[in-house]
Amino acid sequence: MRIRKISKRSLANSASEPWVDPTRRVYCEGAYAFVPVKEGWPADGEIPNRRPYDGPGYQRMGDTLLLHGAAPTEEQLAALIAWEDPSCVLHAAAHEGVMRKPKTAVLYGEPHEVTFREAGIIYTLDPSQVMFSQGNRGEKLRLRSLIKPGERIADMFAGIGYFTLSAALSGGNIHAAEINPVSFAYLLKNIQANGLEEKITPELGDCREKLTGVYDRILMGHFDAPEFLKHALEHAETGTVLHIHGVGDRKNAIEGSLEGAGYRYIISEHKVKKYAGRLWHSVWDVKLL
């Protein structure tokens, strides 16, 4: 591969240069970037084509990489660092408790705040302190397509704004509850960064104590959401739509709660992402009749 060697500080400015070959990946090492050059343009030299990274999957958030599942081997970690040139690599084995605190191990670098954009939304967070799943991107986009401007919406597990921000961008008026103070602080920051202060009312605390009145739509983006359904139904009426997340087959439990509360309903299941083995993270849309 023919390349030009430039400083990493100059990398952003070089993106629009006519000599840059956009079909190949930039390679970074230390303070330098090796930028692929189109045929017919001067180059500083050649380097062997890099072998694509084929190790465990990962999420990139700003300059930080987050791995789930089994921890990588030393060889896999070295290959990942060479491929992506991150400033930090974290391994998140699980999320603990109702506050969804990530159980993370630092594999490389130092954890820090990152800011990035996903589907037109700006997020800031420290992935070593709060959870974020890029696997939910499709569900956020689906949610946007369902919401009508002016809907009164409760987000019972707002986090840093996973679904809250998407719902607000669609014109909903969101009452966002979050029990984790660290996540709540990032929620406030992300609301401001996206200019959604007039669409979102955030509250720190237990959603079971913070919901008020009746909502047109209730977002329940937590794996334990079926256990909170009875509390959500206290703030629902005919026509309310609930989006109930869970892992595995939770449909029978959800239907049992609905029937026990005396509701007629329409229910549909949507798979969000593979969770582990044969288990899926799913969301059940329920419209009360």
N, C-alpha and C positions, 0 to 999 in steps of 0.2 A: 504494500500500500504506500503510495507517494504521499508525503506529509510535509507540512510546515510546522516548525516548532515555535510556539508563542507562549507568553506568560498566561497563566490562568486568569489574571486580571483583565487581559485583553480579549478573552474568549467571547464574551457577550457581544462586543463590538465587531467581531469578525464574522458573526453569523450571516450577515447580509452581503458579504464580499462575494464578487462573481467567481472567484477561484475556488471557493469552498464546495466540496462534493457532498451534498446533503444525503446521498444514498448510503454513506458509511458513517460509522460512529466515531466520535472524537475519543481519543485516548488520553487520559490524564495521569501524570506521575509527578509527585512532589509539587513544585510551584509551576510546572509547565504543562501545556496542552499540546498534543500532536494532532493537528487538524488535517483530515484527508483533502487532497488537492485533485481537481479535475484534470483530465488529460489535456495537454497543450498549455498548461500554466506552469510557471517555475515552482520547483519544490526544493526543500532543504535536504531531502533524502528519502529513503524508503525504510519501512519497518515491516516485519512479517505480519500477515493478516492474523488478527487475534482469533483464538478459538472461542466461540460463543459460550457464555456461562450456561451450564446445564445442571446446576445444583438445586437445593431446595428453593421453593418459591418465597417471595418476600414482597413487602410493601415499601415503596419509597415515599417519604414525606420530607420535602425539602432536601436537606443534605444528610438525612438519617434513614437508615434501612431497618425494617422491623420484620423478623422472622417468627413464624408460628410453628407448631408441631414439634418434631424432634429437633434437638439442637444440631447444628452443622458440625462436621468434622473439621479439624484444623486445616485440612487441604481445601475443603469446600469454602470455609471462611476466607482463606487467602485468595481463592479464585474470585469470590464475590467482591472482595475489596479491590482487587485488580480490575475487575470489570466495571464497577460502578463508581469507584473513588469516593466513598462516603466519608463524612467526618465522624460518624458514629454508627455502630451496628448493635441492635438490641435483639434479644430473644425473649418473646413473651410466651410463657408456657400456659398461662391461664389468666382469667379475670376472677377476682375474689369478691364474694358478698354482694349485697344489694347496691353498694357504692361502685361496683365494677372496677375495683382497683387492679391495675395490671401487675402480675407477678413477673417481673422482668429481670433478666441478667444482662449485664453490659459485656459484649463480646469484643468491642473495639471502640476507642475514642471515649468521649465524655458526653453524657446525656445533656440536652439543652432544648430550649424552645425552638420550634420550627414554624414557619408560615408557608402555606402552599395553597393552590387553588384546585378545586375539584368541581367539575360541572358548573363552572361559573360562580362558585362560592369560595370565599376566602376563609381559611381555617388557621388558627394559631393554637398550638398545644405543645406540651412536653410529653412525647409518647412513652416516657418512662414513668409518668405519673397518672395519665388518663388514657383510656382506650380510644381507638379509632380503627374502624374496619373499612377499607376501600371496597371490600366485597359487597357492601350495602349500597353502592353507587346506583345500581339498577333499580333498587327499591325506592331510593330517593327520587329518581326520575319518574318512576311509575306513580308515586304519590303526587308529584307535581301535576300530573295529567288528570288526577281525580278531583282535586280541590277547586272549588268555585270561589271567586272573590267574595269577601264578606263573611265567609263561614266563621263561626266561633269554634275554635279548636283547642283542646287540651292536649298537651304533650306531657304524659305522666313521668317520663324518664328522659328528660331533655338532654342530659349530658352536656357536651360542649356545643350542642346545636345540631346533632346528626340529622334529625328529621325536622326540627323546629325551623331551621333556616330555609330548607326547601319548601316547607309548607307556607312560610311567610312570603317567599318570593312568588308564590302562586296567588297571593292576594288574601290568604287567610289571616284572621286575627288570633294570635296564638297566646295561650296561657301556659307558660313553660315552667314546670316544676323540676328541680334537681336537688338531690339530697347530699351530694358530695361537694363540699366547699371548694375544692380545687377545680373540679369540673365546672362548677357554677361560675367561678372567676373567669374561666376561659369562655364560657357561654356569654357573659357580659361583653368581653372583648370582641368576640366574633359577631355579636349583634351590632355593635358599633362599627366594626370594620366593613360590614356589608350594608350599612345605612338602613337598618330595619328596626330602629328604636320605636317607631310609631306603630309597628305591626306586632310586636312581641312584648308581653308582660312577663318578665322572669321572676320566679320566687324560689328562694333557698329553703328547702325543707322537704318533709315527707309528703309525697303527692296525695296520700290518703287523707291528709289534714288540710291540704291547700286547695283542692278542687272546690269550685263554687258554682252554683246554678246548674244549668243544663247546656250541653255542648252539641253542636251539629256533628262533630267528628272528634274521636278520642284516639290518640296515638299511644301505643303501648309497646315501645321498642326495647323490651327487656326479656331475656329468656325465661324469667319467672312470671311473665305477664299473666298467664292464666290464673295464677294464685291471687292476682289483684283484680280480677274481673268483677267480683261482687262490689268492690268499691267504685269501679268505673260506672257500673249500672245505676248507682245512686244518682248519677249526674247525666243520665241518658233518658231519651223518650222515643216514641215512635218516629222513625226517620233518622235517628242517630246512627252513624257508621263508626264502628270500632275496628282498629287494625291491631290485632293481637299476635305478638311474636312468640316464638317458642322453638325448642329443639325436639325433634322426634315427632311422634304421633300424639298431638294434644287435642285433636278435634273432638273426641268423645268427652274429655274433661270440660272443654269449652261449651259444648252442647248441653252437658249436664247442668252447668251453672246457669245458662240461659233459660232452660226449661224450668229449673228450680225457682227462678225469679219470675216465672210466668210469661216470658216473652215468646212471641213468634218471630221468626228471623229467616234471613237468607244468608248462607255462609259459603265462602269460596276460599280455596287454599292456593297460595302462591309460594313457590320455592325461591328463597333468597340466595343461598349458597350452601355448598357442602360443608358440613361441620366436622365430622369425624366418622371414619368407617362408613357405615350405611346411613348415618344420621344426617338429616338436613336441617338447616335453619330455615324455618318457614314462617309465613305470616298468614293469618286467617282474617279475611275481611268479613265482618258481620254487619248486616243492615237490619235494624230492628223494625218490625212490622206492627 
